[in-house]
Amino acid sequence: MRNEQAAEILRDIFQHAVDSARAGPVIPPNLPEKPRGRCVVIGAGKASAAMAAAVDAAWPDVDVSGVVVTRYGHAVPAGRIRILEAAHPVSDAMSETAAMLIVETLRGLTPDDLVLALISGGGSALMALPAPGLTLTDKQTITRALLHSGANIKEMNLVRRHLSAVKGGKLAALAQPARIVSLIISDVPGDNPTDVASGPTVADQSTPRDALRVLERYGIAVTETVRKVLSQPTRPVENAANSEVRLIAAPALALQAAALAARAHGLTPLILGDAIEGESREVAVVMAGIARSVKQYGHPVVGPAVLLSGGETTVTVANGRAGKGGRNTEFLLSLACALKGESGIWAVAGDTDGIDGTEDAAGALVYPDTLARGKLNGLSASAYLEAHDSYSYFHSTGDLVITGPTLTNVNDIRAILIA
């Protein structure tokens, strides 16, 4: 198989995974019964604007209004629903403004009204209203530290819930006495709705002290104000009355779509899991070993095959300034180093929202000659990996995958093709 053919197949597999989670197809069949009164739409996440547009289009005969917030560059027109943009992965002033406006839309509701909460990954940063006694700066400082600590997404969102006035089910409580239905596109391992965007409409059974223990586990310093807030004994938030949660898209479903695309190309798909976590470069070494086993021994699947996996790995940045890149390009550069130019193995990895980390690429492609081509250009793959500068490496080799914002988010999709 030639590089061009392998790349075309891998891009198609990745695209099918993304398309399976688009708001347009998944929103209408998951809408609840229309309300007797108003429908107030709220939401936060990278897919929220596209979700809102789908609601507005599906219910032209309903009194629809509301506010949702998405990432800068991810907005689309949503008719009667106001779309705001804010920063990700670290909140900015617009994140706080958006949260306040969303809270304001929930005032004065009646039992005849319906609140549709459109929740997707990224919402934790995009809708940020600090808990009483805290400031946005407090939240920003802790988020930056968590992003570089190696903490997984569940741990990060546990902390965010307890630094927030709207996360962990608190937003749902504000919607009473209206009925509230949450439509959730999951981007977290395990698909626990509490963890998606830190669960603004889902009851949380954790405590502030649990959040403090996470910060202590990763050696993250906190101010006395933050410590005081997280040391308070509080009752867990209970489920709001008349509240329903519907999971409408998830990594497992995206992997199933990717597997169907692989079969259409004559490949045998093997889904390794939708909730794989761990250090990106270490997960890559394991995946390289499995790919070699497939090629040499036909275990655990006979080639031609494609190994599929999802989830969210982490990148721990030690002291010092890191280069450019995200968890997917770091995974791929480590995979290339582990494979050492092994013939007959190609790979793609990307974030389904179209943005890996903070750069403009969803991810990248790895070929058998990735290291050789880099070496011809004077690049040391191992040095770039050590510097967490994977984006720069793949930019130099021309192997980045750039999709632009996809307006959905079911986390990362990785595919390793073995001839």
C-alpha positions as CSV (number, residue, x, y, z in Angstrom):
1,M,0.0,0.0,0.0
2,R,1.3,3.4,-0.9
3,N,1.4,6.4,1.5
4,E,-1.1,8.3,-0.5
5,Q,-3.6,5.4,-0.4
6,A,-3.2,4.8,3.3
7,A,-3.6,8.5,4.1
8,E,-6.8,8.7,2.1
9,I,-8.2,5.7,4.0
10,L,-7.3,7.1,7.4
11,R,-8.7,10.5,6.7
12,D,-11.9,8.9,5.6
13,I,-12.2,6.8,8.7
14,F,-11.5,9.9,10.9
15,Q,-14.1,11.9,9.0
16,H,-16.8,9.2,9.4
17,A,-16.2,9.3,13.2
18,V,-16.6,13.1,13.2
19,D,-19.7,13.1,11.0
20,S,-21.5,10.6,13.2
21,A,-21.6,13.1,16.0
22,R,-22.7,16.2,14.1
23,A,-25.6,18.1,15.7
24,G,-27.8,18.3,12.6
25,P,-28.6,14.6,12.4
26,V,-28.5,13.8,16.2
27,I,-30.6,16.7,17.7
28,P,-34.0,16.2,16.1
29,P,-34.7,12.6,17.0
30,N,-33.7,13.4,20.6
31,L,-35.9,16.4,21.2
32,P,-38.5,16.0,24.0
33,E,-42.2,16.7,23.8
34,K,-42.9,20.3,22.9
35,P,-43.7,22.5,25.9
36,R,-47.1,24.2,26.5
37,G,-45.1,27.4,27.3
38,R,-41.8,28.7,26.2
39,C,-38.6,26.8,25.3
40,V,-35.5,28.5,26.8
41,V,-32.3,27.1,25.3
42,I,-29.1,27.3,27.3
43,G,-25.8,25.6,26.6
44,A,-22.0,25.6,26.6
45,G,-19.5,23.7,24.6
46,K,-17.7,23.5,21.3
47,A,-20.8,21.9,19.7
48,S,-23.3,24.1,21.4
49,A,-23.9,26.6,18.6
50,A,-24.5,23.9,16.0
51,M,-26.8,22.2,18.5
52,A,-28.7,25.4,19.0
53,A,-29.1,25.9,15.3
54,A,-30.5,22.4,15.0
55,V,-33.1,23.1,17.7
56,D,-34.1,26.4,16.2
57,A,-34.6,24.7,12.8
58,A,-36.5,21.8,14.2
59,W,-39.0,23.8,16.2
60,P,-40.2,26.7,14.1
61,D,-43.7,26.6,15.8
62,V,-42.4,26.8,19.4
63,D,-41.6,30.0,21.3
64,V,-37.8,29.5,21.4
65,S,-35.2,31.8,22.9
66,G,-32.0,31.5,24.9
67,V,-28.3,31.9,25.1
68,V,-25.5,29.4,24.4
69,V,-21.7,29.9,24.5
70,T,-19.1,28.2,22.3
71,R,-15.4,28.6,21.6
72,Y,-14.1,31.4,19.5
73,G,-14.4,30.5,15.8
74,H,-17.1,27.9,16.5
75,A,-20.2,30.1,16.2
76,V,-22.9,29.6,13.6
77,P,-26.2,31.4,13.2
78,A,-28.9,29.9,15.4
79,G,-32.0,32.0,14.6
80,R,-33.8,33.0,17.7
81,I,-31.0,31.7,20.0
82,R,-28.2,34.1,20.9
83,I,-24.7,32.7,20.3
84,L,-21.7,33.9,22.4
85,E,-18.1,33.0,22.0
86,A,-15.5,32.7,24.8
87,A,-12.0,31.3,25.4
88,H,-10.9,27.6,25.7
89,P,-9.1,25.9,27.4
90,V,-8.6,28.7,29.9
91,S,-11.7,30.9,30.6
92,D,-11.7,34.7,29.8
93,A,-14.0,37.6,30.7
94,M,-16.5,36.5,28.1
95,S,-16.8,33.1,29.8
96,E,-17.9,34.8,32.9
97,T,-20.3,37.2,31.0
98,A,-21.8,34.2,29.2
99,A,-22.4,32.4,32.4
100,M,-24.2,35.4,33.9
101,L,-26.4,35.9,30.8
102,I,-27.3,32.2,30.9
103,V,-28.3,32.4,34.5
104,E,-30.4,35.5,33.7
105,T,-32.4,33.6,31.1
106,L,-33.5,31.2,33.7
107,R,-35.3,33.8,35.8
108,G,-39.2,33.8,36.0
109,L,-39.8,30.4,34.4
110,T,-43.0,28.4,35.0
111,P,-43.9,24.7,35.1
112,D,-45.2,25.0,31.6
113,D,-41.8,26.1,30.3
114,L,-39.1,23.8,29.0
115,V,-35.3,24.4,29.4
116,L,-33.2,22.7,26.8
117,A,-29.6,22.5,28.0
118,L,-27.2,21.8,25.1
119,I,-24.0,20.5,26.7
120,S,-20.8,19.4,25.0
121,G,-17.1,19.2,25.7
122,G,-15.3,22.5,26.4
123,G,-18.2,23.9,28.3
124,S,-16.2,24.0,31.6
125,A,-14.0,26.8,30.3
126,L,-16.6,28.5,28.1
127,M,-19.2,29.1,30.9
128,A,-17.3,30.2,34.0
129,L,-19.0,31.8,37.0
130,P,-16.8,31.6,40.1
131,A,-18.2,30.3,43.3
132,P,-18.9,32.9,46.0
133,G,-15.7,34.2,47.4
134,L,-13.6,33.4,44.3
135,T,-12.6,35.4,41.2
136,L,-12.1,34.5,37.6
137,T,-8.4,34.9,38.1
138,D,-8.5,32.1,40.8
139,K,-10.1,29.8,38.3
140,Q,-7.8,30.7,35.5
141,T,-4.6,30.1,37.6
142,I,-5.8,26.7,38.7
143,T,-6.9,25.6,35.2
144,R,-3.5,26.5,33.8
145,A,-1.8,24.5,36.4
146,L,-4.1,21.5,35.9
147,L,-3.6,21.6,32.2
148,H,0.2,21.1,32.7
149,S,0.0,18.7,35.6
150,G,-1.0,15.4,33.9
151,A,-4.4,15.4,35.7
152,N,-7.0,13.6,33.6
153,I,-10.2,15.2,32.5
154,K,-12.4,13.7,35.3
155,E,-10.0,15.1,37.9
156,M,-9.9,18.5,36.2
157,N,-13.7,18.8,36.0
158,L,-14.1,17.6,39.6
159,V,-12.0,20.6,40.6
160,R,-13.9,23.0,38.2
161,R,-17.3,21.9,39.6
162,H,-16.3,23.1,43.1
163,L,-14.8,26.4,42.0
164,S,-18.1,27.2,40.1
165,A,-21.4,28.7,40.9
166,V,-23.1,26.9,38.0
167,K,-21.4,23.5,37.6
168,G,-22.3,20.2,39.3
169,G,-26.0,20.5,38.9
170,K,-26.3,24.1,40.2
171,L,-27.5,25.4,36.8
172,A,-30.4,22.9,36.8
173,A,-31.5,24.1,40.2
174,L,-31.8,27.6,38.9
175,A,-34.2,26.5,36.2
176,Q,-36.9,25.4,38.6
177,P,-39.9,25.0,38.4
178,A,-39.5,24.5,34.6
179,R,-38.9,21.1,33.1
180,I,-35.3,20.7,32.1
181,V,-33.9,18.3,29.4
182,S,-30.2,18.1,28.9
183,L,-29.0,17.0,25.5
184,I,-25.4,15.9,25.9
185,I,-22.6,15.2,23.4
186,S,-20.0,13.4,25.5
187,D,-16.3,13.9,25.1
188,V,-15.2,12.1,28.3
189,P,-14.1,8.5,29.0
190,G,-17.0,6.6,30.4
191,D,-19.6,9.1,29.2
192,N,-20.6,10.1,32.8
193,P,-22.8,13.3,32.2
194,T,-21.4,14.8,35.4
195,D,-18.0,15.0,33.7
196,V,-19.1,16.6,30.4
197,A,-18.5,20.4,30.8
198,S,-18.4,19.7,34.5
199,G,-22.1,18.7,34.6
200,P,-23.9,22.1,35.0
201,T,-27.3,20.3,34.9
202,V,-26.3,17.0,36.6
203,A,-26.3,16.3,40.3
204,D,-22.8,15.9,41.8
205,Q,-22.1,13.6,44.7
206,S,-18.4,14.7,45.2
207,T,-17.4,17.2,47.9
208,P,-15.1,20.3,47.9
209,R,-12.6,18.4,49.9
210,D,-12.4,15.8,47.0
211,A,-11.4,18.7,44.8
212,L,-8.8,19.9,47.2
213,R,-7.3,16.4,47.3
214,V,-6.9,16.4,43.5
215,L,-4.9,19.7,43.7
216,E,-2.7,18.3,46.5
217,R,-2.1,15.1,44.6
218,Y,-0.6,17.1,41.7
219,G,1.3,19.5,43.8
220,I,-0.8,22.5,42.7
221,A,-0.5,25.5,45.1
222,V,-3.6,27.3,46.0
223,T,-4.3,30.6,47.7
224,E,-5.8,30.7,51.2
225,T,-9.1,31.9,49.7
226,V,-9.3,28.9,47.4
227,R,-8.3,26.6,50.2
228,K,-11.0,28.1,52.4
229,V,-13.7,27.6,49.8
230,L,-12.6,24.0,49.2
231,S,-12.4,23.1,52.9
232,Q,-16.1,24.0,53.5
233,P,-18.4,21.1,54.5
234,T,-21.3,21.1,52.0
235,R,-24.1,18.8,51.1
236,P,-23.9,17.1,47.7
237,V,-26.2,18.7,45.1
238,E,-29.3,16.7,44.5
239,N,-31.0,16.0,41.2
240,A,-33.4,18.8,40.2
241,A,-37.0,17.9,40.0
242,N,-38.3,17.5,36.4
243,S,-34.8,17.0,35.1
244,E,-33.9,14.5,32.4
245,V,-30.5,13.8,30.7
246,R,-30.2,12.4,27.2
247,L,-26.8,11.3,25.8
248,I,-27.1,11.9,22.1
249,A,-23.5,11.4,20.8
250,A,-20.5,9.7,22.4
251,P,-17.0,8.4,21.6
252,A,-18.2,4.8,21.4
253,L,-20.7,5.7,18.7
254,A,-18.0,7.5,16.7
255,L,-15.7,4.5,16.9
256,Q,-18.5,2.3,15.6
257,A,-18.9,4.7,12.6
258,A,-15.1,4.6,12.1
259,A,-15.2,0.8,12.1
260,L,-17.9,0.7,9.4
261,A,-15.8,3.0,7.3
262,A,-12.8,0.7,7.8
263,R,-14.8,-2.3,6.6
264,A,-15.9,-0.4,3.5
265,H,-12.1,-0.1,2.7
266,G,-11.6,-3.9,3.1
267,L,-10.0,-3.6,6.5
268,T,-10.8,-5.5,9.7
269,P,-11.5,-3.0,12.5
270,L,-10.6,-3.7,16.1
271,I,-11.9,-1.2,18.6
272,L,-9.5,-1.2,21.6
273,G,-11.7,1.1,23.7
274,D,-13.4,4.5,23.8
275,A,-12.0,5.5,27.2
276,I,-8.2,5.1,26.9
277,E,-6.3,7.4,29.2
278,G,-2.7,7.9,30.3
279,E,0.3,9.8,29.2
280,S,0.2,10.4,25.4
281,R,3.7,9.2,24.7
282,E,3.4,6.1,26.9
283,V,0.0,5.1,25.3
284,A,1.7,5.4,21.9
285,V,4.5,2.9,22.9
286,V,1.8,0.4,23.9
287,M,-0.1,1.0,20.6
288,A,3.1,0.5,18.6
289,G,3.6,-2.9,20.3
290,I,0.1,-4.0,19.4
291,A,0.5,-2.8,15.8
292,R,3.7,-4.8,15.5
293,S,2.0,-7.9,16.9
294,V,-0.7,-7.6,14.3
295,K,1.8,-7.3,11.5
296,Q,4.1,-10.1,12.6
297,Y,1.8,-12.6,14.2
298,G,-1.8,-11.7,13.2
299,H,-2.7,-11.1,16.9
300,P,-5.0,-9.8,18.2
301,V,-6.4,-9.3,14.6
302,V,-5.3,-10.5,11.2
303,G,-4.3,-7.8,8.7
304,P,-5.1,-5.8,6.7
305,A,-6.6,-4.2,9.8
306,V,-7.1,-1.0,11.6
307,L,-6.8,-0.5,15.4
308,L,-9.3,2.1,16.6
309,S,-9.3,3.8,20.0
310,G,-10.8,6.9,21.7
311,G,-10.5,8.7,25.0
312,E,-8.4,11.5,26.2
313,T,-4.7,11.1,27.0
314,T,-2.7,13.6,28.8
315,V,0.6,15.5,28.4
316,T,2.6,16.4,31.5
317,V,4.8,19.4,30.9
318,A,7.7,19.6,33.3
319,N,9.3,22.9,34.3
320,G,10.3,25.0,31.3
321,R,8.5,26.3,28.3
322,A,6.9,23.7,26.1
323,G,6.7,23.8,22.4
324,K,3.6,23.6,20.2
325,G,1.3,20.7,20.1
326,G,-1.5,18.7,21.7
327,R,-2.1,15.2,23.0
328,N,-2.8,13.8,19.6
329,T,0.4,15.1,17.8
330,E,2.4,14.1,20.9
331,F,0.9,10.6,20.7
332,L,1.8,10.3,17.0
333,L,5.3,11.6,17.3
334,S,5.9,9.1,20.1
335,L,4.3,6.3,18.0
336,A,6.6,7.2,15.1
337,C,9.6,7.0,17.4
338,A,8.5,3.6,18.8
339,L,7.8,2.1,15.3
340,K,11.3,3.3,14.1
341,G,10.2,3.3,10.4
342,E,8.4,-0.1,10.5
343,S,7.0,-0.7,7.0
344,G,3.3,-1.3,6.4
345,I,2.1,0.7,9.4
346,W,0.3,4.1,9.2
347,A,-1.7,6.1,11.7
348,V,-3.9,9.1,12.2
349,A,-5.0,10.7,15.5
350,G,-7.0,13.8,16.0
351,D,-9.4,15.7,18.2
352,T,-12.9,15.5,16.7
353,D,-13.5,19.2,17.5
354,G,-10.8,20.0,14.9
355,I,-8.4,21.5,17.4
356,D,-5.6,19.5,19.1
357,G,-4.5,21.6,22.0
358,T,-4.3,25.3,21.1
359,E,-3.0,25.1,17.6
360,D,-4.9,25.0,14.2
361,A,-4.6,21.3,13.5
362,A,-6.9,18.5,14.5
363,G,-4.0,16.1,14.6
364,A,-1.6,14.5,12.1
365,L,-0.6,11.5,10.1
366,V,2.3,9.1,10.6
367,Y,3.9,7.1,7.7
368,P,6.6,4.5,7.7
369,D,9.0,7.3,6.4
370,T,8.0,10.0,8.9
371,L,11.3,9.8,10.8
372,A,13.4,9.5,7.6
373,R,11.8,12.6,6.0
374,G,12.2,14.5,9.2
375,K,15.9,13.6,9.3
376,L,16.4,14.8,5.7
377,N,15.1,18.2,6.9
378,G,17.5,18.2,9.9
379,L,14.8,17.3,12.4
380,S,15.3,15.0,15.4
381,A,12.0,13.4,16.3
382,S,13.1,12.4,19.7
383,A,14.3,16.0,20.5
384,Y,11.0,17.4,19.3
385,L,9.1,14.9,21.5
386,E,11.2,15.7,24.5
387,A,10.4,19.4,24.0
388,H,6.7,18.7,23.6
389,D,7.0,20.3,20.2
390,S,5.1,17.7,18.1
391,Y,3.1,20.3,16.2
392,S,6.2,21.9,14.9
393,Y,7.6,18.6,13.8
394,F,4.6,17.6,11.8
395,H,4.2,21.1,10.4
396,S,7.8,20.8,9.0
397,T,7.0,17.4,7.4
398,G,3.7,18.6,6.0
399,D,1.7,15.8,7.8
400,L,-0.7,17.9,9.9
401,V,-4.4,17.2,9.6
402,I,-6.3,20.5,9.4
403,T,-10.1,20.4,9.3
404,G,-11.0,23.7,10.9
405,P,-13.7,23.7,13.7
406,T,-16.0,20.7,13.2
407,L,-18.7,22.0,15.5
408,T,-18.9,18.8,17.4
409,N,-16.7,17.0,20.0
410,V,-16.6,13.4,21.0
411,N,-12.9,13.5,22.0
412,D,-10.0,11.9,20.3
413,I,-10.1,9.3,17.6
414,R,-6.9,7.2,16.8
415,A,-6.6,4.8,13.9
416,I,-3.5,2.7,13.2
417,L,-3.6,0.9,9.8
418,I,-1.6,-2.3,9.3
419,A,-1.2,-3.6,5.8
